[in-house]
Amino acid sequence: EAGVTQFPSHSVIEKGQTVTLRCDPISGHDNLYWYRRVMGKEIKFLLHFVKESKQDESGMPNNRFLAERTGGTYSTLKVQPAELEDSGVYFCASSLFGRGSYEQYFGPGTRLTVT
Amino acid sequence: AQRVTQPEKLLSVFKGAPVELKCNYSYSGSPELFWYVQYSRQRLQLLLRHISRESIKGFTADLNKGETSFHLKKPFAQEEDSAMYYCALGQGGSEKLVFGKGTKLTVNP
């Protein structure tokens, strides 16, 4: 079974540009999460989808970040316009719905560099 | 505020030696604690969680609510244990994880 996949694996963009990250969760997983790790800091929660609905977006840093999960399958995270402090590794994770859903399966991450 | 502290950024031991990776948390509710591991060039994966009280790859972790700790232990470290270890706190009702900064464990031959 394929695990969580993320695209691209790396992205280098200039400040002010737009970048869209994609996450494909494990098939059948209703929960989808986005996290990010900024250099030297801990992995931080961004938001949580249950199917296509945003369950918790308390970790989104500001309105330059927009996440969608149309149809409850894959998700995209768009950063527009990108700033230098957005550089880091963006992780996606998915899990089954219900008790035990804490076992989150992580993707390999997208390394974003904003220059 | 919810917080997870891993005081050691780096930890180096010799093969066969005991290892303990420390984790302390701050949470007013009933915590759910996890250890995640990331081996070189692999993705983050769940190692163990306190609810299951199991031993995985020889590692155990006991939740100590009095000391608000969830230290990860292994009596005899192996070279293949070298990895980045993250302690994480799950918050009931939210399901988001709060991570510590991680400890890089190196097991020397």
Backbone of each chain as ProteinMPNN parsed JSONL, in Angstrom:
{"seq_chain_A": "EAGVTQFPSHSVIEKGQTVTLRCDPISGHDNLYWYRRVMGKEIKFLLHFVKESKQDESGMPNNRFLAERTGGTYSTLKVQPAELEDSGVYFCASSLFGRGSYEQYFGPGTRLTVT", "coords_chain_A": {"N_chain_A": [[0.854, -1.2, 0.0], [0.549, 2.193, -0.857], [2.139, 4.863, 0.811], [1.659, 8.025, 2.462], [1.94, 10.593, 0.155], [3.86, 13.336, -1.088], [4.156, 16.313, -2.962], [5.912, 19.029, -4.466], [9.124, 17.429, -3.799], [11.125, 19.143, -3.203], [11.269, 22.698, -3.246], [12.23, 25.727, -4.564], [11.829, 29.074, -4.32], [11.332, 32.566, -5.085], [11.062, 35.337, -2.878], [7.83, 36.628, -2.535], [6.734, 35.193, -4.582], [4.434, 32.561, -5.557], [3.599, 29.404, -4.184], [2.53, 26.062, -4.419], [1.807, 23.312, -2.545], [1.374, 19.805, -2.531], [-0.51, 17.108, -1.173], [-1.093, 13.695, -0.955], [-3.089, 11.615, 0.753], [-3.122, 8.448, 2.577], [-5.141, 6.042, 1.083], [-8.522, 6.076, 1.971], [-8.174, 7.275, 4.384], [-9.634, 9.55, 6.44], [-8.793, 11.689, 7.962], [-6.609, 14.399, 7.611], [-3.581, 16.071, 7.942], [-1.579, 19.013, 8.2], [1.731, 19.935, 8.854], [4.612, 21.855, 9.843], [8.153, 22.315, 9.842], [10.259, 24.652, 10.838], [13.566, 25.827, 10.382], [15.596, 24.808, 13.028], [13.553, 24.828, 14.805], [10.668, 23.318, 16.455], [8.527, 20.722, 15.099], [5.559, 21.935, 13.889], [2.042, 22.104, 14.185], [-0.248, 22.841, 11.602], [-2.838, 22.654, 10.257], [-5.933, 20.733, 10.269], [-7.835, 18.469, 8.488], [-10.998, 16.906, 8.255], [-12.173, 14.693, 6.147], [-13.415, 16.741, 3.668], [-13.651, 18.958, 5.212], [-12.454, 21.637, 7.226], [-11.217, 20.974, 10.256], [-9.666, 21.997, 12.278], [-7.866, 24.838, 12.206], [-6.081, 26.243, 13.603], [-3.349, 26.521, 13.673], [-2.436, 27.783, 11.435], [-0.322, 30.195, 10.117], [-0.862, 32.783, 9.028], [-2.892, 34.79, 6.779], [-1.718, 34.349, 4.363], [-1.482, 31.778, 3.816], [-3.199, 29.099, 2.405], [-5.255, 26.372, 2.598], [-6.66, 23.539, 1.04], [-9.0, 20.906, 0.489], [-10.436, 19.488, -1.62], [-13.176, 17.446, -2.331], [-12.4, 15.672, -0.47], [-10.131, 14.135, -0.795], [-7.064, 14.395, -1.968], [-4.917, 17.041, -0.76], [-4.127, 20.529, -0.934], [-1.695, 23.009, -0.217], [-1.319, 26.308, -0.294], [0.931, 28.967, -0.597], [0.958, 32.343, -0.6], [1.623, 35.709, -0.917], [4.905, 34.253, -0.881], [7.122, 34.45, 1.91], [10.356, 35.072, 3.402], [10.495, 33.83, 5.907], [8.898, 31.664, 5.631], [10.26, 29.501, 4.812], [11.153, 26.103, 5.157], [10.394, 22.72, 6.214], [7.597, 21.103, 5.065], [5.212, 19.022, 6.262], [2.897, 16.438, 5.608], [0.284, 14.516, 6.977], [-1.709, 11.597, 7.542], [-4.614, 9.919, 8.833], [-6.79, 7.307, 10.037], [-10.271, 7.764, 10.682], [-11.719, 8.24, 13.902], [-11.408, 6.566, 17.136], [-8.086, 5.975, 17.996], [-7.138, 7.279, 15.959], [-4.968, 8.797, 16.338], [-2.677, 7.614, 15.41], [-0.796, 8.804, 13.269], [0.199, 8.897, 9.936], [2.999, 9.834, 8.264], [4.022, 11.859, 5.509], [6.865, 12.24, 3.254], [7.613, 14.84, 3.302], [7.901, 18.264, 2.123], [10.463, 20.268, 1.138], [10.755, 23.593, 1.451], [12.231, 26.431, 0.153], [12.641, 29.787, 0.453], [13.891, 32.481, -1.221]], "CA_chain_A": [[0.0, 0.0, 0.0], [1.334, 3.414, -0.912], [1.994, 5.718, 1.968], [1.338, 9.422, 2.167], [2.89, 11.157, -0.794], [3.867, 14.791, -1.152], [4.804, 16.842, -4.155], [7.198, 18.433, -4.833], [9.975, 17.103, -2.654], [11.838, 20.391, -2.929], [10.837, 23.853, -4.024], [12.974, 26.953, -4.287], [11.122, 30.19, -4.952], [11.74, 33.878, -4.608], [10.12, 36.068, -2.046], [6.766, 37.252, -3.3], [6.116, 34.245, -5.499], [3.415, 31.657, -5.025], [3.943, 27.987, -4.263], [1.449, 25.157, -4.016], [2.27, 21.988, -2.133], [0.289, 18.83, -2.631], [-0.425, 15.915, -0.327], [-2.048, 12.607, -1.197], [-3.094, 10.771, 1.952], [-3.383, 7.026, 2.38], [-6.513, 5.845, 0.65], [-9.447, 5.723, 3.039], [-7.934, 8.074, 5.592], [-10.437, 10.769, 6.439], [-8.047, 12.771, 8.607], [-5.395, 14.866, 6.931], [-2.949, 17.123, 8.732], [-0.376, 19.68, 7.711], [2.662, 20.418, 9.858], [5.843, 22.335, 9.249], [9.312, 22.482, 10.71], [11.145, 25.742, 10.449], [14.93, 25.537, 10.82], [15.918, 24.989, 14.434], [12.363, 24.834, 15.654], [9.971, 22.045, 16.487], [7.481, 20.483, 14.109], [4.351, 22.61, 14.383], [0.766, 21.842, 13.548], [-0.85, 23.926, 10.831], [-4.283, 22.455, 10.251], [-6.467, 19.379, 10.248], [-9.063, 18.229, 7.73], [-11.732, 15.649, 8.295], [-12.677, 14.686, 4.771], [-13.129, 18.024, 3.024], [-13.907, 20.046, 6.152], [-11.377, 22.053, 8.122], [-11.584, 20.699, 11.644], [-8.868, 22.841, 13.153], [-6.843, 25.554, 11.44], [-5.503, 27.162, 14.572], [-1.917, 26.662, 13.504], [-2.091, 28.51, 10.211], [0.361, 31.401, 10.601], [-1.495, 34.028, 8.579], [-3.775, 34.582, 5.631], [-0.979, 34.024, 3.123], [-1.553, 30.331, 3.678], [-4.545, 28.621, 2.105], [-5.297, 24.926, 2.416], [-7.917, 23.02, 0.518], [-9.08, 19.46, 0.321], [-11.642, 19.309, -2.41], [-13.577, 16.058, -2.514], [-11.942, 14.847, 0.641], [-9.015, 13.231, -1.116], [-5.774, 15.057, -1.789], [-4.977, 18.401, -0.231], [-3.094, 21.462, -1.373], [-1.371, 24.114, 0.677], [-0.771, 27.373, -1.114], [1.529, 30.089, 0.109], [0.908, 33.445, -1.547], [2.967, 35.561, -1.461], [5.837, 33.634, 0.049], [8.08, 35.285, 2.617], [11.566, 34.333, 3.779], [10.261, 33.016, 7.104], [8.107, 30.479, 5.278], [11.182, 28.403, 4.494], [11.111, 25.004, 6.112], [9.885, 21.462, 5.676], [6.154, 20.973, 5.265], [4.818, 17.621, 6.338], [1.494, 16.067, 5.589], [0.047, 13.237, 7.642], [-3.108, 11.178, 7.476], [-4.987, 8.854, 9.763], [-8.178, 6.867, 9.961], [-11.148, 8.505, 11.571], [-12.187, 7.512, 15.062], [-10.441, 6.29, 18.18], [-6.896, 5.381, 17.398], [-6.738, 8.094, 14.822], [-3.724, 9.463, 16.626], [-1.559, 7.059, 14.663], [-0.699, 9.592, 12.063], [1.199, 8.42, 8.991], [3.571, 11.038, 7.687], [4.664, 11.874, 4.208], [8.297, 12.525, 3.313], [7.828, 16.28, 3.469], [8.341, 19.143, 1.035], [11.395, 21.288, 1.637], [10.521, 24.87, 0.774], [13.235, 27.466, 0.383], [12.251, 31.085, -0.101], [15.104, 33.302, -1.286]], "C_chain_A": [[0.881, 1.237, 0.0], [1.092, 4.212, 0.345], [1.558, 7.104, 1.554], [2.395, 9.959, 1.208], [2.748, 12.668, -0.819], [4.643, 15.225, -2.389], [4.812, 18.361, -4.097], [7.992, 18.046, -3.593], [10.787, 18.322, -2.227], [11.251, 21.495, -3.794], [11.654, 25.061, -3.589], [12.286, 28.08, -5.044], [11.654, 31.497, -4.391], [10.637, 34.492, -3.758], [9.09, 36.751, -2.933], [6.081, 36.318, -4.288], [5.115, 33.368, -4.768], [3.895, 30.215, -5.175], [2.747, 27.178, -3.772], [2.035, 23.788, -3.733], [1.075, 21.041, -2.17], [0.555, 17.644, -1.727], [-1.506, 14.927, -0.733], [-2.016, 11.681, 0.007], [-3.239, 9.299, 1.585], [-4.866, 6.869, 2.054], [-7.395, 5.397, 1.814], [-9.245, 6.49, 4.326], [-8.713, 9.375, 5.503], [-9.692, 11.967, 7.03], [-6.814, 13.118, 7.798], [-4.872, 16.071, 7.685], [-1.789, 17.735, 7.945], [0.424, 20.169, 8.923], [3.825, 21.078, 9.12], [6.925, 22.459, 10.307], [10.182, 23.573, 10.111], [12.507, 25.448, 11.062], [15.134, 25.828, 12.301], [14.737, 24.967, 15.369], [11.687, 23.457, 15.622], [8.97, 21.935, 15.346], [6.181, 21.069, 14.676], [3.138, 22.311, 13.528], [0.28, 23.07, 12.792], [-2.37, 23.782, 10.803], [-4.656, 21.003, 10.05], [-7.768, 19.373, 9.457], [-9.689, 16.921, 8.176], [-12.534, 15.623, 6.997], [-12.397, 16.056, 4.175], [-13.284, 19.211, 3.965], [-12.693, 20.36, 7.015], [-11.845, 21.881, 9.559], [-10.902, 21.665, 12.603], [-7.809, 23.518, 12.294], [-6.137, 26.564, 12.325], [-4.006, 27.399, 14.384], [-1.494, 27.416, 12.255], [-1.518, 29.865, 10.61], [-0.293, 32.715, 10.207], [-2.29, 33.76, 7.3], [-3.032, 34.429, 4.302], [-1.022, 32.529, 2.844], [-3.003, 29.916, 3.455], [-4.489, 27.128, 1.838], [-6.669, 24.508, 1.93], [-7.837, 21.498, 0.445], [-10.408, 19.154, -0.382], [-11.945, 17.831, -2.6], [-13.073, 15.126, -1.438], [-10.831, 13.886, 0.32], [-7.703, 13.948, -0.888], [-5.989, 16.473, -1.269], [-3.864, 19.238, -0.848], [-2.911, 22.538, -0.311], [-0.668, 25.17, -0.167], [-0.238, 28.48, -0.23], [1.646, 31.238, -0.899], [0.694, 34.772, -0.838], [3.911, 34.979, -0.418], [6.79, 34.676, 0.645], [9.263, 34.411, 3.046], [11.307, 33.378, 4.948], [9.392, 31.791, 6.84], [8.984, 29.277, 4.933], [11.131, 27.346, 5.581], [10.655, 23.727, 5.428], [8.418, 21.337, 6.057], [5.786, 19.5, 5.192], [3.307, 17.496, 6.248], [1.387, 14.724, 6.298], [-1.425, 12.882, 7.481], [-3.362, 10.069, 8.487], [-6.442, 8.481, 9.537], [-9.013, 7.694, 10.917], [-11.565, 7.629, 12.726], [-11.084, 7.272, 16.066], [-9.25, 5.557, 17.587], [-6.408, 6.2, 16.233], [-5.474, 8.864, 15.114], [-2.546, 8.838, 15.895], [-1.531, 7.745, 13.329], [0.456, 9.081, 11.214], [1.708, 9.634, 8.21], [4.107, 10.81, 6.281], [6.124, 12.263, 4.349], [8.62, 14.007, 3.486], [8.204, 16.978, 2.172], [9.241, 20.201, 1.649], [11.207, 22.547, 0.804], [11.605, 25.854, 1.165], [12.782, 28.73, -0.317], [13.47, 31.991, -0.053], [14.772, 34.768, -1.577]], "O_chain_A": [[1.843, 1.324, 0.763], [-0.017, 4.239, 0.879], [1.135, 7.32, 0.418], [3.594, 9.795, 1.431], [1.665, 13.21, -0.602], [5.626, 14.606, -2.796], [3.802, 18.949, -3.71], [7.568, 18.311, -2.468], [11.093, 18.504, -1.048], [10.8, 21.261, -4.915], [11.752, 25.372, -2.402], [12.177, 28.038, -6.27], [12.332, 31.528, -3.364], [9.452, 34.194, -3.914], [9.427, 37.369, -3.943], [4.987, 36.608, -4.774], [4.971, 33.424, -3.547], [4.521, 29.858, -6.173], [2.053, 27.567, -2.833], [2.681, 23.185, -4.591], [-0.061, 21.419, -1.884], [1.699, 17.228, -1.541], [-2.681, 15.277, -0.84], [-1.003, 11.026, 0.252], [-3.451, 8.955, 0.422], [-5.724, 7.49, 2.68], [-7.059, 4.464, 2.544], [-10.044, 6.377, 5.256], [-8.486, 10.194, 4.612], [-9.933, 13.112, 6.647], [-6.071, 12.24, 7.357], [-5.628, 16.981, 8.025], [-1.124, 17.073, 7.148], [-0.122, 20.732, 9.872], [3.998, 20.881, 7.917], [6.656, 22.675, 11.489], [10.755, 23.426, 9.032], [12.587, 24.877, 12.15], [14.883, 26.937, 12.772], [14.894, 25.075, 16.585], [12.08, 22.566, 14.869], [8.615, 22.928, 14.712], [5.766, 20.742, 15.787], [3.214, 22.274, 12.3], [0.384, 24.195, 13.279], [-3.097, 24.663, 11.261], [-3.823, 20.162, 9.711], [-8.678, 20.161, 9.717], [-8.987, 15.944, 8.441], [-13.445, 16.425, 6.788], [-11.247, 16.496, 4.173], [-13.072, 20.353, 3.557], [-11.994, 19.457, 7.476], [-12.76, 22.568, 10.013], [-11.481, 22.092, 13.602], [-6.952, 22.849, 11.717], [-5.66, 27.6, 11.861], [-3.465, 28.381, 14.89], [-0.304, 27.657, 12.051], [-2.153, 30.608, 11.358], [-0.274, 33.669, 10.985], [-2.342, 32.631, 6.812], [-3.654, 34.385, 3.241], [-0.644, 32.076, 1.763], [-3.906, 30.313, 4.192], [-3.761, 26.674, 0.956], [-7.694, 25.045, 2.35], [-6.761, 20.906, 0.353], [-11.351, 18.63, 0.212], [-11.07, 17.056, -2.986], [-13.301, 13.918, -1.498], [-10.597, 12.929, 1.058], [-7.266, 14.098, 0.253], [-7.089, 17.022, -1.332], [-2.811, 18.727, -1.23], [-3.849, 22.918, 0.39], [0.428, 24.952, -0.683], [-0.866, 28.879, 0.751], [2.337, 31.126, -1.912], [-0.344, 34.948, -0.202], [3.732, 35.189, 0.782], [7.199, 35.632, -0.014], [9.179, 33.182, 3.052], [11.829, 32.263, 4.978], [9.178, 30.974, 7.735], [8.484, 28.162, 4.782], [11.072, 27.657, 6.771], [10.547, 23.672, 4.203], [8.052, 21.453, 7.226], [6.022, 18.829, 4.187], [2.556, 18.335, 6.745], [2.296, 13.897, 6.223], [-2.274, 13.756, 7.307], [-2.443, 9.379, 8.929], [-7.214, 9.227, 8.935], [-8.483, 8.264, 11.871], [-11.747, 6.422, 12.568], [-9.953, 7.72, 15.875], [-9.4, 4.639, 16.781], [-5.405, 5.875, 15.596], [-4.946, 9.53, 14.223], [-1.502, 9.478, 15.771], [-2.174, 7.308, 12.373], [1.558, 8.861, 11.716], [0.934, 10.357, 7.581], [4.572, 9.727, 5.928], [6.576, 12.582, 5.449], [9.757, 14.377, 3.779], [8.748, 16.37, 1.25], [8.842, 20.932, 2.556], [11.471, 22.557, -0.398], [11.864, 26.083, 2.346], [12.567, 28.743, -1.529], [14.021, 32.244, 1.018], [15.676, 35.6, -1.665]]}, "seq_chain_B": "AQRVTQPEKLLSVFKGAPVELKCNYSYSGSPELFWYVQYSRQRLQLLLRHISRESIKGFTADLNKGETSFHLKKPFAQEEDSAMYYCALGQGGSEKLVFGKGTKLTVNP", "coords_chain_B": {"N_chain_B": [[-0.269, 26.715, 28.403], [0.138, 24.183, 25.92], [2.977, 22.163, 25.85], [5.978, 20.522, 24.815], [8.963, 19.287, 25.963], [12.165, 18.457, 25.058], [15.054, 17.972, 26.418], [17.619, 17.316, 25.515], [19.45, 17.918, 22.7], [21.261, 16.472, 21.245], [22.404, 13.138, 21.577], [24.701, 10.751, 22.462], [25.734, 7.44, 22.499], [27.374, 4.312, 23.286], [27.248, 1.233, 21.498], [25.285, -1.289, 22.945], [25.096, -0.054, 25.369], [22.937, 1.397, 27.884], [20.171, 3.515, 27.048], [18.521, 6.631, 27.41], [16.069, 8.78, 26.479], [14.955, 11.914, 27.119], [11.796, 13.363, 27.939], [9.579, 15.882, 28.676], [6.408, 17.225, 29.519], [3.843, 19.713, 29.243], [0.649, 20.151, 30.125], [-2.708, 20.709, 30.734], [-4.854, 19.017, 30.657], [-5.905, 15.578, 30.189], [-3.268, 13.828, 29.125], [-2.097, 12.462, 26.0], [0.582, 10.632, 25.071], [3.306, 10.266, 22.777], [5.97, 8.662, 21.01], [7.791, 9.476, 18.209], [9.826, 8.482, 15.447], [12.508, 9.215, 13.263], [14.351, 7.8, 10.919], [17.45, 7.932, 9.099], [16.992, 9.418, 5.986], [14.406, 8.513, 5.836], [10.848, 8.61, 6.411], [8.995, 10.297, 9.008], [7.856, 8.277, 11.648], [5.564, 6.474, 13.733], [6.685, 5.347, 16.842], [6.067, 4.446, 19.497], [3.269, 4.574, 21.803], [1.785, 5.86, 24.78], [-0.584, 4.741, 25.605], [-0.733, 2.141, 24.721], [1.23, 0.802, 26.061], [3.351, -0.854, 25.275], [6.325, -2.598, 24.14], [8.501, -1.59, 21.714], [10.812, -2.494, 19.334], [12.533, -2.899, 21.407], [12.367, -0.632, 22.891], [10.887, 1.215, 25.542], [8.448, 3.251, 27.206], [7.319, 5.106, 29.891], [4.542, 6.755, 31.165], [4.672, 9.333, 33.406], [2.76, 10.961, 35.397], [3.029, 12.513, 37.647], [5.567, 13.621, 37.487], [5.305, 14.708, 35.069], [6.392, 13.46, 32.762], [7.721, 11.504, 30.043], [9.733, 9.545, 29.358], [11.906, 7.911, 27.061], [13.211, 4.679, 26.859], [15.867, 2.289, 26.513], [17.421, -0.726, 27.16], [19.741, -1.799, 25.984], [21.438, -0.337, 23.605], [21.42, -0.291, 20.011], [23.25, -0.051, 16.909], [21.543, 0.475, 14.794], [19.594, 1.954, 15.966], [20.188, 4.55, 15.785], [19.006, 7.69, 15.102], [16.553, 10.329, 14.628], [14.603, 11.355, 17.28], [11.362, 12.1, 18.309], [9.308, 13.419, 20.749], [5.84, 13.546, 21.351], [2.778, 15.224, 21.994], [-0.581, 14.485, 22.295], [-3.693, 16.062, 21.997], [-6.679, 15.764, 23.508], [-9.647, 15.631, 21.7], [-8.863, 17.41, 19.819], [-6.901, 16.284, 18.261], [-4.592, 17.166, 17.072], [-1.031, 17.098, 17.034], [1.478, 18.007, 19.338], [4.764, 18.687, 19.11], [8.03, 17.932, 20.469], [11.343, 19.381, 20.181], [13.007, 17.439, 19.334], [15.451, 14.786, 19.587], [18.606, 13.907, 18.597], [19.823, 10.799, 18.274], [22.783, 9.03, 18.461], [24.309, 6.008, 18.009], [27.213, 4.581, 18.72], [29.661, 2.305, 17.348]], "CA_chain_B": [[-0.108, 26.307, 27.011], [0.698, 22.849, 25.766], [4.373, 22.21, 25.458], [6.773, 19.312, 24.98], [10.372, 19.658, 26.072], [13.193, 17.423, 24.967], [16.195, 18.797, 26.815], [18.857, 16.963, 24.814], [19.405, 18.025, 21.239], [22.107, 15.389, 20.764], [22.735, 12.122, 22.569], [25.594, 9.774, 21.856], [26.051, 6.322, 23.376], [28.006, 3.194, 22.615], [26.444, 0.026, 21.292], [25.178, -2.121, 24.134], [24.874, 0.782, 26.553], [21.541, 1.828, 28.039], [19.889, 4.863, 26.546], [17.286, 7.252, 27.869], [15.775, 10.059, 25.852], [14.037, 12.567, 28.041], [10.665, 14.134, 27.425], [8.668, 16.438, 29.665], [5.293, 17.896, 28.854], [3.013, 20.629, 29.993], [-0.709, 20.049, 29.585], [-3.649, 20.74, 31.85], [-5.847, 17.951, 30.531], [-5.401, 14.219, 30.253], [-2.403, 13.789, 27.939], [-1.734, 11.231, 25.291], [1.971, 10.854, 24.678], [3.818, 9.42, 21.709], [7.32, 8.838, 20.499], [7.966, 9.272, 16.783], [11.23, 8.338, 15.089], [12.838, 9.436, 11.853], [15.648, 7.262, 10.532], [18.072, 8.673, 8.004], [16.364, 9.329, 4.661], [13.083, 7.917, 5.92], [9.846, 9.539, 6.924], [8.621, 10.224, 10.422], [6.945, 7.162, 11.904], [5.237, 6.255, 15.131], [7.446, 4.296, 17.508], [5.153, 3.885, 20.479], [2.386, 5.519, 22.487], [1.683, 5.428, 26.171], [-1.81, 3.984, 25.842], [-0.567, 0.729, 24.409], [2.133, 0.244, 27.062], [4.071, -1.964, 24.669], [7.723, -2.39, 23.843], [8.751, -1.661, 20.274], [12.259, -2.507, 19.032], [13.245, -2.883, 22.675], [12.12, 0.629, 23.569], [9.702, 1.384, 26.372], [8.279, 4.601, 27.748], [6.27, 5.137, 30.904], [4.007, 8.071, 31.458], [4.723, 9.684, 34.821], [1.966, 12.193, 35.483], [3.528, 13.337, 38.74], [6.733, 14.341, 36.994], [4.948, 15.124, 33.695], [7.467, 12.981, 31.896], [7.463, 10.329, 29.19], [11.079, 9.26, 28.873], [12.062, 6.715, 26.223], [14.362, 3.93, 27.364], [16.226, 1.001, 25.922], [18.525, -1.199, 27.999], [20.96, -2.078, 25.204], [21.286, 0.363, 22.334], [21.991, -0.878, 18.8], [23.625, 0.975, 15.93], [20.383, 0.808, 13.966], [18.719, 2.871, 16.7], [20.596, 5.925, 15.478], [17.894, 8.361, 14.409], [16.0, 11.494, 15.301], [13.453, 10.935, 18.061], [10.482, 13.194, 18.687], [8.232, 13.179, 21.687], [4.684, 14.324, 20.901], [1.618, 15.268, 22.891], [-1.866, 14.547, 21.623], [-4.654, 16.788, 22.808], [-7.999, 15.188, 23.346], [-10.669, 16.419, 21.017], [-8.298, 18.175, 18.72], [-6.128, 15.324, 17.485], [-3.314, 17.652, 16.581], [0.115, 16.712, 17.844], [2.453, 19.023, 19.702], [6.044, 17.997, 19.105], [9.237, 18.515, 21.003], [12.298, 19.737, 19.135], [13.691, 16.242, 18.872], [16.787, 14.418, 20.063], [19.326, 13.063, 17.641], [20.552, 9.735, 18.947], [23.834, 8.344, 17.706], [24.843, 4.845, 18.699], [28.531, 4.311, 18.166], [30.051, 0.886, 17.439]], "C_chain_B": [[0.53, 24.922, 26.957], [2.12, 22.933, 25.248], [5.027, 20.861, 25.698], [8.24, 19.726, 24.959], [11.249, 18.42, 25.988], [14.51, 18.14, 25.226], [17.482, 18.508, 26.057], [18.654, 17.062, 23.317], [20.153, 16.846, 20.61], [22.378, 14.419, 21.911], [23.559, 11.055, 21.879], [25.917, 8.697, 22.88], [26.784, 5.264, 22.561], [27.034, 2.018, 22.52], [26.47, -0.819, 22.558], [24.929, -1.35, 25.418], [23.391, 1.119, 26.666], [21.369, 3.242, 27.51], [18.558, 5.34, 27.09], [17.142, 8.608, 27.205], [14.664, 10.719, 26.668], [12.954, 13.378, 27.314], [9.82, 14.592, 28.61], [7.579, 17.215, 28.947], [4.584, 18.818, 29.834], [1.629, 20.613, 29.364], [-1.678, 19.938, 30.735], [-4.661, 19.61, 31.813], [-5.227, 16.585, 30.706], [-4.558, 13.961, 28.992], [-2.354, 12.417, 27.281], [-0.355, 11.493, 24.716], [2.438, 9.807, 23.68], [5.304, 9.671, 21.519], [7.297, 8.51, 19.0], [9.46, 9.208, 16.49], [11.397, 8.604, 13.596], [14.248, 8.94, 11.604], [16.149, 8.032, 9.318], [17.383, 8.371, 6.677], [15.029, 8.589, 4.681], [12.114, 8.942, 6.495], [9.61, 9.323, 8.409], [7.627, 9.079, 10.624], [6.737, 6.983, 13.402], [6.076, 5.113, 15.696], [6.574, 3.639, 18.58], [4.33, 5.0, 21.129], [2.063, 4.976, 23.864], [0.456, 4.567, 26.412], [-1.558, 2.481, 25.685], [0.369, 0.022, 25.382], [2.911, -0.96, 26.507], [5.54, -1.6, 24.477], [7.912, -2.583, 22.343], [10.249, -1.542, 20.043], [13.072, -2.388, 20.314], [13.065, -1.607, 23.47], [10.84, 0.57, 24.402], [9.644, 2.836, 26.836], [7.115, 4.559, 28.719], [5.842, 6.566, 31.154], [4.018, 8.291, 32.96], [4.015, 11.026, 34.975], [2.471, 13.106, 36.587], [4.708, 14.195, 38.307], [6.492, 14.911, 35.6], [6.053, 14.74, 32.725], [7.036, 11.739, 31.137], [8.794, 9.974, 28.537], [11.111, 7.937, 28.11], [13.338, 5.987, 26.64], [14.591, 2.657, 26.561], [17.445, 0.5, 26.681], [19.84, -1.414, 27.24], [20.807, -1.462, 23.807], [21.99, -0.378, 21.198], [22.298, 0.229, 17.799], [22.429, 1.405, 15.087], [19.361, 1.695, 14.687], [19.076, 4.326, 16.432], [19.532, 6.586, 14.621], [17.537, 9.625, 15.173], [14.73, 11.045, 16.01], [12.659, 12.162, 18.521], [9.429, 12.704, 19.675], [7.061, 14.071, 21.273], [3.527, 14.161, 21.869], [0.355, 15.384, 22.062], [-2.87, 15.196, 22.554], [-6.056, 16.297, 22.502], [-8.971, 16.128, 22.688], [-10.142, 17.157, 19.818], [-7.557, 17.285, 17.726], [-4.835, 15.877, 16.916], [-2.23, 17.233, 17.559], [0.992, 17.926, 18.106], [3.775, 18.3, 19.879], [7.091, 18.727, 19.929], [10.199, 18.787, 19.859], [13.089, 18.545, 18.616], [15.061, 16.05, 19.497], [17.418, 13.521, 19.016], [20.168, 12.061, 18.415], [21.573, 9.115, 18.001], [24.347, 7.198, 18.563], [26.143, 4.454, 18.008], [28.922, 2.845, 18.332], [31.073, 0.635, 18.538]], "O_chain_B": [[1.332, 24.543, 27.81], [2.418, 23.686, 24.32], [4.691, 20.148, 26.643], [8.692, 20.424, 24.051], [11.088, 17.468, 26.751], [15.024, 18.837, 24.35], [18.351, 19.376, 25.968], [17.803, 16.385, 22.74], [19.739, 16.3, 19.588], [22.556, 14.825, 23.06], [23.165, 10.52, 20.842], [26.327, 9.003, 24.0], [26.815, 5.306, 21.332], [26.137, 1.848, 23.345], [27.521, -1.038, 23.16], [24.587, -1.94, 26.443], [22.673, 1.127, 25.666], [22.296, 4.051, 27.524], [17.602, 4.575, 27.217], [17.999, 9.478, 27.356], [13.591, 10.152, 26.871], [13.171, 13.972, 26.257], [9.401, 13.783, 29.439], [7.814, 17.793, 27.887], [4.713, 18.71, 31.054], [1.455, 21.012, 28.212], [-1.467, 19.126, 31.636], [-5.262, 19.282, 32.836], [-4.157, 16.445, 31.299], [-5.112, 13.885, 27.895], [-2.543, 11.379, 27.916], [-0.147, 12.451, 23.972], [2.036, 8.645, 23.722], [5.82, 10.746, 21.826], [6.855, 7.441, 18.581], [10.264, 9.81, 17.201], [10.538, 8.261, 12.784], [15.221, 9.569, 12.019], [15.385, 8.688, 8.611], [17.216, 7.211, 6.299], [14.577, 8.094, 3.648], [12.513, 9.994, 6.994], [9.983, 8.296, 8.977], [6.673, 8.934, 9.86], [7.606, 7.293, 14.217], [6.164, 4.041, 15.097], [6.372, 2.424, 18.568], [4.646, 6.185, 21.021], [2.07, 3.764, 24.079], [0.45, 3.745, 27.328], [-2.105, 1.665, 26.426], [0.321, -1.2, 25.521], [3.097, -1.959, 27.201], [5.938, -0.445, 24.631], [7.53, -3.609, 21.781], [10.88, -0.592, 20.508], [14.174, -1.838, 20.307], [13.551, -1.5, 24.595], [9.849, -0.045, 24.008], [10.649, 3.546, 26.855], [6.048, 4.035, 28.399], [6.666, 7.463, 31.33], [3.429, 7.508, 33.705], [4.591, 12.084, 34.719], [2.36, 14.328, 36.486], [4.831, 15.352, 38.71], [7.384, 15.529, 35.018], [6.575, 15.567, 31.978], [6.115, 11.027, 31.536], [8.957, 10.088, 27.322], [10.432, 6.976, 28.471], [14.403, 6.593, 26.76], [13.67, 2.048, 26.018], [18.417, 1.241, 26.829], [20.921, -1.229, 27.799], [20.126, -2.016, 22.945], [23.025, -1.01, 21.404], [21.694, 1.301, 17.83], [22.32, 2.572, 14.711], [18.379, 2.131, 14.086], [18.335, 5.231, 16.816], [19.198, 6.097, 13.542], [18.125, 9.947, 16.205], [13.869, 10.417, 15.394], [13.217, 13.124, 19.049], [8.756, 11.699, 19.447], [7.264, 15.222, 20.887], [3.333, 13.106, 22.474], [0.234, 16.278, 21.224], [-2.896, 14.915, 23.752], [-6.543, 16.406, 21.377], [-9.098, 17.287, 23.081], [-10.893, 17.492, 18.903], [-7.588, 17.512, 16.517], [-4.052, 15.127, 16.333], [-2.48, 17.04, 18.749], [1.22, 18.756, 17.226], [3.888, 17.397, 20.709], [7.06, 19.949, 20.075], [9.911, 18.467, 18.706], [13.757, 18.631, 17.586], [15.735, 17.006, 19.881], [16.844, 12.513, 18.604], [21.107, 12.431, 19.12], [21.246, 8.727, 16.879], [24.766, 7.399, 19.702], [26.146, 4.045, 16.847], [28.566, 2.212, 19.325], [31.498, -0.503, 18.738]]}, "name": "protein", "num_of_chains": 2, "seq": "EAGVTQFPSHSVIEKGQTVTLRCDPISGHDNLYWYRRVMGKEIKFLLHFVKESKQDESGMPNNRFLAERTGGTYSTLKVQPAELEDSGVYFCASSLFGRGSYEQYFGPGTRLTVTAQRVTQPEKLLSVFKGAPVELKCNYSYSGSPELFWYVQYSRQRLQLLLRHISRESIKGFTADLNKGETSFHLKKPFAQEEDSAMYYCALGQGGSEKLVFGKGTKLTVNP"}
